[in-house]
Each structure stands twice: as C-alpha cells, then as structure tokens.
Amino acid sequence: MTTRLAVLGSPIAHSQSPAIHSAAYAALGLDWEYGRFELAADGLASFLAGRDQEWRGFSLTMPLKFEALALAHDVDATARITGAVNTLLFSGAGADRRLHGFNTDVAGLVDSLADAGITMARSVLIVGGGATAGSAIMAAAELGAVGVVVAVRRPESADGLRELARAAGLALRVVALADAVAAASEVELVISTLPGGADAGLRFDTDFMLRTPLYDVAYSPWPSPLGAAWQQTGGRVISGIGMLLHQALVQVRIFVTGDPFAELPNEQAVFAAMSAAVPMASAAHSDPVER
C-alpha cells in the first residue's frame, strides 16, 4: 500500500513543501508520495473524512491552522497554547482512526534563528497577528524575551495573542500597524509574519534597521517589501525559508516516527537533502553589507 502525505492550504501553488518532503523521504529510503491540495478552511473537515488508509498525514498552511485545531482528536502542548495546528497525523483504522495535531512552527522558528546566530533577544517586535504570530510569541519566550510588542491591523481583535503571551510569561503590548515604528525603538529583534507580497507601509529609521535584525517569515516572493527595505539600508535580514526547512524536519519526524522529538536516522544528511531541494535556501541570510 502506498503511503501518502500532502500539504494543504490556499494559496498552495507556491509551496516548497512537496520538494522538501520528497527529498527527505528519498534520503530515508522511503517510497512515500507527498503532494499538495488547494483547500479553504470550510472544506477541511470533509476532505479529511474522505481520506483512506493510504494517507499518513498532512502539513497545513493558512487558512487551515485554526480549523485543524478543532478537528484533531488530540494536540500537542505547543498547538494547544498557540491555538494553531500545522501538522496532522493519522493513527489507527476504522472506528479507531484518530487525528493527532502538532505545531512545528515554533521549533522551526527557534532553530532557524539559531542557525543565524540569534539565540537571545530580551525584547521583540512581531509584525502581523495571524497564526504564525502566536508561534513567534512562543519563540520569543524561548529566546528569553521579557517583553513583546505585536503590531496588528486590528488591536481590538488580539485577545488570543494576549492570552498566549500571559501563558508564556511575557509582557505583551499590542499596537496598530501604523504605530509599529514608534513602538519599536528599544527592541532587539523584529519578526515579520506578514505574507510575502504584503506591504504594510512601514518605514523604519535607518539606524534602527542597521542595529536590529529582521526575521522575515515570508520567503515567496523574496524579498518582501519590508525585507527589501532592510536590505537596501544594509541591515541584516533572515528569510523564512530556514523556518520552513526546520519545521518540515520536525514534521518528517512526526510522519516517520510519530514523535516530534525522535531524531531520524542520519538526520544531518536528511536535512542537507531537504535544503538542497530548495534553491532559495542559499538566500536565507542577508548579512550587513559594506556601506
């Protein structure tokens, strides 16, 4: 029986997940199929109900991460705290078949930042308020942050992020996107969770961009408008392709072993194969240029 997996979301045509996961399973010697499906949130339940025993699990992107939380029979601690599931794993058969939900975005973001040499930040600005913003708040906590500023379009709708920050032990300040620049003066790291093509019209001070790294979760199109501004100034920009690769590695652990913490056989070689499958991975870091 063929083992099948896929990434689900909308839009999905740009997704690098099929290439990344296929490279991983080839490196592991597994003849597994990994595809993609365009799917809106209101279609997720019926889609999952229609999958037969060939299906092992799914990677999820927007707008499905919140819906998946409600559909999973059980979720890991990170998914429960963030309120978002980006990985679903089937187990059992027939009436005993169950869906297990995980969030691998937090680990992906922390590990990607570590690759870039960023392992500590006492204050962080997060731009955007979607599912990835929740993961960014938890990542900030793991970096030792004591305070986080979140800039969103509608601050009155950020109650979920406030509760998450309290659970993570962080002091959270929520501001409107238009006030992000003024609120950012003392932060040590900026994490943008905006879609790659989105331009929020933010114009940060040159000195601020030179001293403060930007982690831009977007990777397609690259650079994003905010990332391009950082690059033009000569500041340091880190692309979200690293997060994509690291969170995918944890997903592969889940799909292969059922455990996000169980290392794969020859895991370094597997990760190298995954990275080689994405040409843009070499552009994951933009170090400061001579001025």
Phi and psi restraints in degrees (value plus and minus 20) as a CYANA .aco file:
   2 THR   PHI     -89.4   -49.4
   2 THR   PSI     117.5   157.5
   3 THR   PHI    -116.3   -76.3
   3 THR   PSI     105.6   145.6
   4 ARG   PHI    -140.8  -100.8
   4 ARG   PSI     123.8   163.8
   5 LEU   PHI    -161.8  -121.8
   5 LEU   PSI     145.5   185.5
   6 ALA   PHI    -185.2  -145.2
   6 ALA   PSI     142.6   182.6
   7 VAL   PHI    -122.4   -82.4
   7 VAL   PSI     118.4   158.4
   8 LEU   PHI    -141.1  -101.1
   8 LEU   PSI     124.4   164.4
   9 GLY   PHI     141.5   181.5
   9 GLY   PSI    -194.9  -154.9
  10 SER   PHI    -177.0  -137.0
  10 SER   PSI      99.9   139.9
  11 PRO   PHI     -95.5   -55.5
  11 PRO   PSI     139.5   179.5
  12 ILE   PHI    -153.3  -113.3
  12 ILE   PSI     -31.7     8.3
  13 ALA   PHI     -80.2   -40.2
  13 ALA   PSI     -50.0   -10.0
  14 HIS   PHI    -102.1   -62.1
  14 HIS   PSI     -27.9    12.1
  15 SER   PHI     -80.4   -40.4
  15 SER   PSI     115.1   155.1
  16 GLN   PHI    -110.9   -70.9
  16 GLN   PSI     -23.0    17.0
  17 SER   PHI     -79.6   -39.6
  17 SER   PSI     -61.9   -21.9
  18 PRO   PHI     -77.6   -37.6
  18 PRO   PSI     -62.8   -22.8
  19 ALA   PHI     -85.8   -45.8
  19 ALA   PSI     -63.0   -23.0
  20 ILE   PHI     -86.3   -46.3
  20 ILE   PSI     -69.7   -29.7
  21 HIS   PHI     -88.0   -48.0
  21 HIS   PSI     -60.7   -20.7
  22 SER   PHI     -80.2   -40.2
  22 SER   PSI     -59.4   -19.4
  23 ALA   PHI     -83.6   -43.6
  23 ALA   PSI     -58.8   -18.8
  24 ALA   PHI     -84.4   -44.4
  24 ALA   PSI     -66.9   -26.9
  25 TYR   PHI     -89.8   -49.8
  25 TYR   PSI     -53.5   -13.5
  26 ALA   PHI     -83.5   -43.5
  26 ALA   PSI     -62.3   -22.3
  27 ALA   PHI     -85.5   -45.5
  27 ALA   PSI     -48.3    -8.3
  28 LEU   PHI    -107.4   -67.4
  28 LEU   PSI     -22.7    17.3
  29 GLY   PHI      54.8    94.8
  29 GLY   PSI       5.9    45.9
  30 LEU   PHI    -125.6   -85.6
  30 LEU   PSI     107.5   147.5
  31 ASP   PHI    -109.0   -69.0
  31 ASP   PSI      43.5    83.5
  32 TRP   PHI    -122.4   -82.4
  32 TRP   PSI     129.3   169.3
  33 GLU   PHI    -123.7   -83.7
  33 GLU   PSI     115.0   155.0
  34 TYR   PHI    -152.2  -112.2
  34 TYR   PSI      98.9   138.9
  35 GLY   PHI    -142.2  -102.2
  35 GLY   PSI    -177.8  -137.8
  36 ARG   PHI    -166.5  -126.5
  36 ARG   PSI     128.9   168.9
  37 PHE   PHI    -158.8  -118.8
  37 PHE   PSI     111.4   151.4
  38 GLU   PHI     -96.2   -56.2
  38 GLU   PSI     102.4   142.4
  39 LEU   PHI    -171.2  -131.2
  39 LEU   PSI     109.5   149.5
  40 ALA   PHI    -107.2   -67.2
  40 ALA   PSI     143.6   183.6
  41 ALA   PHI     -79.2   -39.2
  41 ALA   PSI     -58.8   -18.8
  42 ASP   PHI     -94.0   -54.0
  42 ASP   PSI     -25.7    14.3
  43 GLY   PHI    -124.0   -84.0
  43 GLY   PSI     -20.9    19.1
  44 LEU   PHI     -87.2   -47.2
  44 LEU   PSI     -65.8   -25.8
  45 ALA   PHI     -79.3   -39.3
  45 ALA   PSI     -68.2   -28.2
  46 SER   PHI     -88.5   -48.5
  46 SER   PSI     -55.0   -15.0
  47 PHE   PHI     -82.3   -42.3
  47 PHE   PSI     -67.4   -27.4
  48 LEU   PHI     -84.2   -44.2
  48 LEU   PSI     -59.4   -19.4
  49 ALA   PHI     -84.0   -44.0
  49 ALA   PSI     -43.5    -3.5
  50 GLY   PHI    -111.4   -71.4
  50 GLY   PSI     -16.4    23.6
  51 ARG   PHI    -107.2   -67.2
  51 ARG   PSI     114.8   154.8
  52 ASP   PHI    -110.3   -70.3
  52 ASP   PSI    -189.4  -149.4
  53 GLN   PHI     -89.4   -49.4
  53 GLN   PSI     -32.5     7.5
  54 GLU   PHI     -86.8   -46.8
  54 GLU   PSI     -43.8    -3.8
  55 TRP   PHI    -104.7   -64.7
  55 TRP   PSI     107.0   147.0
  56 ARG   PHI    -115.1   -75.1
  56 ARG   PSI     -59.3   -19.3
  57 GLY   PHI     154.1   194.1
  57 GLY   PSI    -194.3  -154.3
  58 PHE   PHI    -164.6  -124.6
  58 PHE   PSI     124.9   164.9
  59 SER   PHI    -113.4   -73.4
  59 SER   PSI     122.6   162.6
  60 LEU   PHI    -145.1  -105.1
  60 LEU   PSI     114.6   154.6
  61 THR   PHI    -138.7   -98.7
  61 THR   PSI    -196.9  -156.9
  62 MET   PHI     -85.3   -45.3
  62 MET   PSI     125.3   165.3
  63 PRO   PHI    -122.8   -82.8
  63 PRO   PSI      16.8    56.8
  64 LEU   PHI    -122.3   -82.3
  64 LEU   PSI     -28.1    11.9
  65 LYS   PHI     -87.0   -47.0
  65 LYS   PSI     -55.0   -15.0
  66 PHE   PHI     -96.6   -56.6
  66 PHE   PSI     -60.9   -20.9
  67 GLU   PHI     -82.8   -42.8
  67 GLU   PSI     -58.9   -18.9
  68 ALA   PHI     -83.8   -43.8
  68 ALA   PSI     -51.9   -11.9
  69 LEU   PHI     -79.7   -39.7
  69 LEU   PSI     -59.9   -19.9
  70 ALA   PHI     -94.6   -54.6
  70 ALA   PSI     -45.1    -5.1
  71 LEU   PHI    -110.4   -70.4
  71 LEU   PSI     -41.7    -1.7
  72 ALA   PHI     -91.2   -51.2
  72 ALA   PSI     123.6   163.6
  73 HIS   PHI     -93.1   -53.1
  73 HIS   PSI     -52.3   -12.3
  74 ASP   PHI    -171.4  -131.4
  74 ASP   PSI     135.8   175.8
  75 VAL   PHI    -155.3  -115.3
  75 VAL   PSI     136.9   176.9
  76 ASP   PHI     -98.0   -58.0
  76 ASP   PSI     151.1   191.1
  77 ALA   PHI     -81.6   -41.6
  77 ALA   PSI     -59.9   -19.9
  78 THR   PHI     -85.1   -45.1
  78 THR   PSI     -62.5   -22.5
  79 ALA   PHI     -84.3   -44.3
  79 ALA   PSI     -59.8   -19.8
  80 ARG   PHI     -83.9   -43.9
  80 ARG   PSI     -63.7   -23.7
  81 ILE   PHI     -91.7   -51.7
  81 ILE   PSI     -62.4   -22.4
  82 THR   PHI     -98.1   -58.1
  82 THR   PSI     -41.1    -1.1
  83 GLY   PHI      55.3    95.3
  83 GLY   PSI       0.6    40.6
  84 ALA   PHI    -160.9  -120.9
  84 ALA   PSI     115.7   155.7
  85 VAL   PHI    -134.8   -94.8
  85 VAL   PSI     107.2   147.2
  86 ASN   PHI    -135.7   -95.7
  86 ASN   PSI     -15.6    24.4
  87 THR   PHI    -165.1  -125.1
  87 THR   PSI     110.2   150.2
  88 LEU   PHI    -142.1  -102.1
  88 LEU   PSI     114.6   154.6
  89 LEU   PHI    -145.3  -105.3
  89 LEU   PSI     107.3   147.3
  90 PHE   PHI    -102.8   -62.8
  90 PHE   PSI     124.7   164.7
  91 SER   PHI    -162.0  -122.0
  91 SER   PSI     138.5   178.5
  92 GLY   PHI      55.5    95.5
  92 GLY   PSI    -195.8  -155.8
  93 ALA   PHI    -167.3  -127.3
  93 ALA   PSI     136.1   176.1
  94 GLY   PHI      38.8    78.8
  94 GLY   PSI    -152.2  -112.2
  95 ALA   PHI     -87.3   -47.3
  95 ALA   PSI     -38.4     1.6
  96 ASP   PHI    -114.1   -74.1
  96 ASP   PSI     -15.0    25.0
  97 ARG   PHI     -90.0   -50.0
  97 ARG   PSI     114.0   154.0
  98 ARG   PHI    -152.6  -112.6
  98 ARG   PSI     136.4   176.4
  99 LEU   PHI    -133.3   -93.3
  99 LEU   PSI     105.6   145.6
 100 HIS   PHI    -129.3   -89.3
 100 HIS   PSI     110.0   150.0
 101 GLY   PHI    -125.5   -85.5
 101 GLY   PSI     122.4   162.4
 102 PHE   PHI    -156.6  -116.6
 102 PHE   PSI     137.6   177.6
 103 ASN   PHI    -140.6  -100.6
 103 ASN   PSI      92.6   132.6
 104 THR   PHI    -123.1   -83.1
 104 THR   PSI     -20.0    20.0
 105 ASP   PHI     -85.9   -45.9
 105 ASP   PSI     -58.0   -18.0
 106 VAL   PHI     -83.6   -43.6
 106 VAL   PSI     -69.5   -29.5
 107 ALA   PHI     -80.8   -40.8
 107 ALA   PSI     -60.4   -20.4
 108 GLY   PHI     -81.8   -41.8
 108 GLY   PSI     -60.9   -20.9
 109 LEU   PHI     -89.8   -49.8
 109 LEU   PSI     -65.2   -25.2
 110 VAL   PHI     -83.5   -43.5
 110 VAL   PSI     -64.7   -24.7
 111 ASP   PHI     -87.7   -47.7
 111 ASP   PSI     -55.8   -15.8
 112 SER   PHI     -87.6   -47.6
 112 SER   PSI     -61.0   -21.0
 113 LEU   PHI     -82.4   -42.4
 113 LEU   PSI     -59.9   -19.9
 114 ALA   PHI     -82.5   -42.5
 114 ALA   PSI     -59.2   -19.2
 115 ASP   PHI     -77.8   -37.8
 115 ASP   PSI     -53.3   -13.3
 116 ALA   PHI    -107.5   -67.5
 116 ALA   PSI     -15.9    24.1
 117 GLY   PHI      64.9   104.9
 117 GLY   PSI      -8.2    31.8
 118 ILE   PHI    -124.7   -84.7
 118 ILE   PSI      85.8   125.8
 119 THR   PHI    -140.7  -100.7
 119 THR   PSI     -19.4    20.6
 120 MET   PHI    -172.4  -132.4
 120 MET   PSI     118.7   158.7
 121 ALA   PHI    -177.4  -137.4
 121 ALA   PSI      97.5   137.5
 122 ARG   PHI     -99.6   -59.6
 122 ARG   PSI     -42.1    -2.1
 123 SER   PHI    -162.8  -122.8
 123 SER   PSI     117.0   157.0
 124 VAL   PHI    -155.7  -115.7
 124 VAL   PSI     118.4   158.4
 125 LEU   PHI    -123.3   -83.3
 125 LEU   PSI     107.1   147.1
 126 ILE   PHI    -132.9   -92.9
 126 ILE   PSI     102.9   142.9
 127 VAL   PHI    -121.1   -81.1
 127 VAL   PSI      99.6   139.6
 128 GLY   PHI      88.4   128.4
 128 GLY   PSI     132.4   172.4
 129 GLY   PHI    -148.2  -108.2
 129 GLY   PSI       0.3    40.3
 130 GLY   PHI    -102.3   -62.3
 130 GLY   PSI    -181.4  -141.4
 131 ALA   PHI     -80.2   -40.2
 131 ALA   PSI     -56.7   -16.7
 132 THR   PHI     -89.6   -49.6
 132 THR   PSI     -45.6    -5.6
 133 ALA   PHI     -83.4   -43.4
 133 ALA   PSI     -58.0   -18.0
 134 GLY   PHI     -82.1   -42.1
 134 GLY   PSI     -62.0   -22.0
 135 SER   PHI     -85.5   -45.5
 135 SER   PSI     -56.5   -16.5
 136 ALA   PHI     -85.5   -45.5
 136 ALA   PSI     -56.2   -16.2
 137 ILE   PHI     -83.0   -43.0
 137 ILE   PSI     -64.9   -24.9
 138 MET   PHI     -85.7   -45.7
 138 MET   PSI     -57.2   -17.2
 139 ALA   PHI     -83.4   -43.4
 139 ALA   PSI     -60.1   -20.1
 140 ALA   PHI     -79.9   -39.9
 140 ALA   PSI     -60.2   -20.2
 141 ALA   PHI     -82.0   -42.0
 141 ALA   PSI     -60.5   -20.5
 142 GLU   PHI     -88.1   -48.1
 142 GLU   PSI     -44.0    -4.0
 143 LEU   PHI    -102.6   -62.6
 143 LEU   PSI     -20.0    20.0
 144 GLY   PHI      68.0   108.0
 144 GLY   PSI      -4.1    35.9
 145 ALA   PHI     -85.1   -45.1
 145 ALA   PSI     126.2   166.2
 146 VAL   PHI    -128.4   -88.4
 146 VAL   PSI     -40.2    -0.2
 147 GLY   PHI    -161.2  -121.2
 147 GLY   PSI     122.1   162.1
 148 VAL   PHI    -154.0  -114.0
 148 VAL   PSI     115.9   155.9
 149 VAL   PHI    -127.7   -87.7
 149 VAL   PSI     109.2   149.2
 150 VAL   PHI    -135.4   -95.4
 150 VAL   PSI     104.3   144.3
 151 ALA   PHI    -125.7   -85.7
 151 ALA   PSI      99.3   139.3
 152 VAL   PHI    -153.5  -113.5
 152 VAL   PSI     142.6   182.6
 153 ARG   PHI     -88.6   -48.6
 153 ARG   PSI     -55.2   -15.2
 154 ARG   PHI    -150.3  -110.3
 154 ARG   PSI      68.0   108.0
 155 PRO   PHI     -76.1   -36.1
 155 PRO   PSI     -48.8    -8.8
 156 GLU   PHI     -89.4   -49.4
 156 GLU   PSI     -33.3     6.7
 157 SER   PHI    -122.9   -82.9
 157 SER   PSI      -3.9    36.1
 158 ALA   PHI    -121.2   -81.2
 158 ALA   PSI       2.4    42.4
 159 ASP   PHI     -79.7   -39.7
 159 ASP   PSI     -56.9   -16.9
 160 GLY   PHI     -82.4   -42.4
 160 GLY   PSI     -59.2   -19.2
 161 LEU   PHI     -89.4   -49.4
 161 LEU   PSI     -54.2   -14.2
 162 ARG   PHI     -84.4   -44.4
 162 ARG   PSI     -63.5   -23.5
 163 GLU   PHI     -84.8   -44.8
 163 GLU   PSI     -59.8   -19.8
 164 LEU   PHI     -82.6   -42.6
 164 LEU   PSI     -65.1   -25.1
 165 ALA   PHI     -81.9   -41.9
 165 ALA   PSI     -60.0   -20.0
 166 ARG   PHI     -81.7   -41.7
 166 ARG   PSI     -62.3   -22.3
 167 ALA   PHI     -83.7   -43.7
 167 ALA   PSI     -51.0   -11.0
 168 ALA   PHI    -107.4   -67.4
 168 ALA   PSI     -22.3    17.7
 169 GLY   PHI      56.1    96.1
 169 GLY   PSI       9.5    49.5
 170 LEU   PHI    -131.4   -91.4
 170 LEU   PSI     124.5   164.5
 171 ALA   PHI    -101.3   -61.3
 171 ALA   PSI     102.7   142.7
 172 LEU   PHI    -136.6   -96.6
 172 LEU   PSI     114.0   154.0
 173 ARG   PHI    -140.1  -100.1
 173 ARG   PSI     104.3   144.3
 174 VAL   PHI    -125.0   -85.0
 174 VAL   PSI     108.4   148.4
 175 VAL   PHI    -150.7  -110.7
 175 VAL   PSI     142.9   182.9
 176 ALA   PHI     -91.1   -51.1
 176 ALA   PSI     132.1   172.1
 177 LEU   PHI     -72.5   -32.5
 177 LEU   PSI     -59.1   -19.1
 178 ALA   PHI     -83.1   -43.1
 178 ALA   PSI     -40.8    -0.8
 179 ASP   PHI    -120.3   -80.3
 179 ASP   PSI     -13.5    26.5
 180 ALA   PHI     -81.5   -41.5
 180 ALA   PSI     -61.7   -21.7
 181 VAL   PHI     -83.0   -43.0
 181 VAL   PSI     -65.7   -25.7
 182 ALA   PHI     -85.8   -45.8
 182 ALA   PSI     -51.8   -11.8
 183 ALA   PHI    -103.0   -63.0
 183 ALA   PSI     -27.5    12.5
 184 ALA   PHI    -117.4   -77.4
 184 ALA   PSI     -17.8    22.2
 185 SER   PHI     -76.9   -36.9
 185 SER   PSI     -53.6   -13.6
 186 GLU   PHI    -125.8   -85.8
 186 GLU   PSI     -16.7    23.3
 187 VAL   PHI     -96.2   -56.2
 187 VAL   PSI     136.7   176.7
 188 GLU   PHI    -125.1   -85.1
 188 GLU   PSI     -30.1     9.9
 189 LEU   PHI    -174.7  -134.7
 189 LEU   PSI     118.4   158.4
 190 VAL   PHI    -132.5   -92.5
 190 VAL   PSI     110.1   150.1
 191 ILE   PHI    -138.5   -98.5
 191 ILE   PSI      95.8   135.8
 192 SER   PHI    -116.9   -76.9
 192 SER   PSI     106.8   146.8
 193 THR   PHI    -129.3   -89.3
 193 THR   PSI      -4.4    35.6
 194 LEU   PHI     -91.6   -51.6
 194 LEU   PSI     129.8   169.8
 195 PRO   PHI     -77.9   -37.9
 195 PRO   PSI     133.0   173.0
 196 GLY   PHI     -76.8   -36.8
 196 GLY   PSI     -56.4   -16.4
 197 GLY   PHI    -109.8   -69.8
 197 GLY   PSI     -21.7    18.3
 198 ALA   PHI     -98.7   -58.7
 198 ALA   PSI     116.2   156.2
 199 ASP   PHI    -140.4  -100.4
 199 ASP   PSI      86.8   126.8
 200 ALA   PHI    -102.3   -62.3
 200 ALA   PSI     -20.9    19.1
 201 GLY   PHI      54.8    94.8
 201 GLY   PSI       0.1    40.1
 202 LEU   PHI    -100.5   -60.5
 202 LEU   PSI     113.5   153.5
 203 ARG   PHI    -148.5  -108.5
 203 ARG   PSI      75.1   115.1
 204 PHE   PHI    -102.4   -62.4
 204 PHE   PSI     135.0   175.0
 205 ASP   PHI     -83.1   -43.1
 205 ASP   PSI     122.7   162.7
 206 THR   PHI     -77.8   -37.8
 206 THR   PSI     -65.6   -25.6
 207 ASP   PHI     -81.0   -41.0
 207 ASP   PSI     -58.8   -18.8
 208 PHE   PHI     -83.3   -43.3
 208 PHE   PSI     -64.8   -24.8
 209 MET   PHI     -87.0   -47.0
 209 MET   PSI     -50.7   -10.7
 210 LEU   PHI     -91.7   -51.7
 210 LEU   PSI     -51.8   -11.8
 211 ARG   PHI    -118.9   -78.9
 211 ARG   PSI     -32.2     7.8
 212 THR   PHI    -139.0   -99.0
 212 THR   PSI      97.5   137.5
 213 PRO   PHI     -88.1   -48.1
 213 PRO   PSI     127.7   167.7
 214 LEU   PHI    -130.4   -90.4
 214 LEU   PSI     102.4   142.4
 215 TYR   PHI    -120.1   -80.1
 215 TYR   PSI      94.0   134.0
 216 ASP   PHI    -125.6   -85.6
 216 ASP   PSI      87.5   127.5
 217 VAL   PHI     -79.7   -39.7
 217 VAL   PSI     -48.1    -8.1
 218 ALA   PHI     -86.3   -46.3
 218 ALA   PSI     127.6   167.6
 219 TYR   PHI    -157.6  -117.6
 219 TYR   PSI     -27.3    12.7
 220 SER   PHI    -168.5  -128.5
 220 SER   PSI     100.0   140.0
 221 PRO   PHI     -92.0   -52.0
 221 PRO   PSI     134.7   174.7
 222 TRP   PHI    -146.8  -106.8
 222 TRP   PSI     115.3   155.3
 223 PRO   PHI    -100.0   -60.0
 223 PRO   PSI     138.5   178.5
 224 SER   PHI     -91.2   -51.2
 224 SER   PSI     147.2   187.2
 225 PRO   PHI     -75.1   -35.1
 225 PRO   PSI     -61.2   -21.2
 226 LEU   PHI     -89.1   -49.1
 226 LEU   PSI     -62.2   -22.2
 227 GLY   PHI     -82.2   -42.2
 227 GLY   PSI     -58.4   -18.4
 228 ALA   PHI     -83.6   -43.6
 228 ALA   PSI     -59.3   -19.3
 229 ALA   PHI     -82.4   -42.4
 229 ALA   PSI     -61.7   -21.7
 230 TRP   PHI     -83.6   -43.6
 230 TRP   PSI     -64.7   -24.7
 231 GLN   PHI     -82.8   -42.8
 231 GLN   PSI     -63.5   -23.5
 232 GLN   PHI     -84.2   -44.2
 232 GLN   PSI     -50.0   -10.0
 233 THR   PHI     -96.8   -56.8
 233 THR   PSI     -46.0    -6.0
 234 GLY   PHI      81.3   121.3
 234 GLY   PSI      -9.9    30.1
 235 GLY   PHI    -100.0   -60.0
 235 GLY   PSI     154.6   194.6
 236 ARG   PHI    -113.6   -73.6
 236 ARG   PSI     106.9   146.9
 237 VAL   PHI    -144.3  -104.3
 237 VAL   PSI     116.3   156.3
 238 ILE   PHI    -140.6  -100.6
 238 ILE   PSI     105.1   145.1
 239 SER   PHI     -99.8   -59.8
 239 SER   PSI     130.5   170.5
 240 GLY   PHI     -91.6   -51.6
 240 GLY   PSI     -21.7    18.3
 241 ILE   PHI     -82.5   -42.5
 241 ILE   PSI     -50.7   -10.7
 242 GLY   PHI     -86.3   -46.3
 242 GLY   PSI     -60.0   -20.0
 243 MET   PHI     -83.2   -43.2
 243 MET   PSI     -62.5   -22.5
 244 LEU   PHI     -78.2   -38.2
 244 LEU   PSI     -64.8   -24.8
 245 LEU   PHI     -86.8   -46.8
 245 LEU   PSI     -65.7   -25.7
 246 HIS   PHI     -89.9   -49.9
 246 HIS   PSI     -59.4   -19.4
 247 GLN   PHI     -88.9   -48.9
 247 GLN   PSI     -51.8   -11.8
 248 ALA   PHI     -87.1   -47.1
 248 ALA   PSI     -55.6   -15.6
 249 LEU   PHI     -80.8   -40.8
 249 LEU   PSI     -61.9   -21.9
 250 VAL   PHI     -86.5   -46.5
 250 VAL   PSI     -57.6   -17.6
 251 GLN   PHI     -81.2   -41.2
 251 GLN   PSI     -62.1   -22.1
 252 VAL   PHI     -81.1   -41.1
 252 VAL   PSI     -61.5   -21.5
 253 ARG   PHI     -76.3   -36.3
 253 ARG   PSI     -65.1   -25.1
 254 ILE   PHI     -83.3   -43.3
 254 ILE   PSI     -67.6   -27.6
 255 PHE   PHI     -86.8   -46.8
 255 PHE   PSI     -54.1   -14.1
 256 VAL   PHI    -105.6   -65.6
 256 VAL   PSI     -63.6   -23.6
 257 THR   PHI    -131.1   -91.1
 257 THR   PSI     -38.0     2.0
 258 GLY   PHI      64.0   104.0
 258 GLY   PSI     -19.1    20.9
 259 ASP   PHI    -152.5  -112.5
 259 ASP   PSI      98.9   138.9
 260 PRO   PHI     -86.8   -46.8
 260 PRO   PSI     -34.1     5.9
 261 PHE   PHI    -122.7   -82.7
 261 PHE   PSI     -23.3    16.7
 262 ALA   PHI    -107.1   -67.1
 262 ALA   PSI      94.4   134.4
 263 GLU   PHI     -86.2   -46.2
 263 GLU   PSI     127.5   167.5
 264 LEU   PHI    -101.1   -61.1
 264 LEU   PSI     137.9   177.9
 265 PRO   PHI     -79.4   -39.4
 265 PRO   PSI     109.1   149.1
 266 ASN   PHI      31.6    71.6
 266 ASN   PSI      31.2    71.2
 267 GLU   PHI     -81.1   -41.1
 267 GLU   PSI     -55.1   -15.1
 268 GLN   PHI     -80.9   -40.9
 268 GLN   PSI     -61.3   -21.3
 269 ALA   PHI     -87.6   -47.6
 269 ALA   PSI     -56.8   -16.8
 270 VAL   PHI     -83.2   -43.2
 270 VAL   PSI     -65.4   -25.4
 271 PHE   PHI     -85.6   -45.6
 271 PHE   PSI     -57.5   -17.5
 272 ALA   PHI     -82.6   -42.6
 272 ALA   PSI     -59.9   -19.9
 273 ALA   PHI     -85.0   -45.0
 273 ALA   PSI     -60.1   -20.1
 274 MET   PHI     -82.7   -42.7
 274 MET   PSI     -64.3   -24.3
 275 SER   PHI     -84.5   -44.5
 275 SER   PSI     -60.2   -20.2
 276 ALA   PHI     -86.6   -46.6
 276 ALA   PSI     -41.3    -1.3
 277 ALA   PHI     -96.5   -56.5
 277 ALA   PSI     -29.6    10.4
 278 VAL   PHI    -141.0  -101.0
 278 VAL   PSI      81.5   121.5
 279 PRO   PHI     -74.7   -34.7
 279 PRO   PSI     -54.4   -14.4
 280 MET   PHI     -93.5   -53.5
 280 MET   PSI     -26.7    13.3
 281 ALA   PHI     -81.4   -41.4
 281 ALA   PSI     -49.2    -9.2
 282 SER   PHI     -88.8   -48.8
 282 SER   PSI     -35.8     4.2
 283 ALA   PHI    -119.9   -79.9
 283 ALA   PSI      -1.0    39.0
 284 ALA   PHI     -87.3   -47.3
 284 ALA   PSI     -42.9    -2.9
 285 HIS   PHI    -143.6  -103.6
 285 HIS   PSI     119.7   159.7
 286 SER   PHI    -146.3  -106.3
 286 SER   PSI      80.3   120.3
 287 ASP   PHI     -98.8   -58.8
 287 ASP   PSI     140.2   180.2
 288 PRO   PHI     -76.9   -36.9
 288 PRO   PSI     122.2   162.2
 289 VAL   PHI    -121.0   -81.0
 289 VAL   PSI     141.0   181.0
 290 GLU   PHI     -85.7   -45.7
 290 GLU   PSI     117.8   157.8
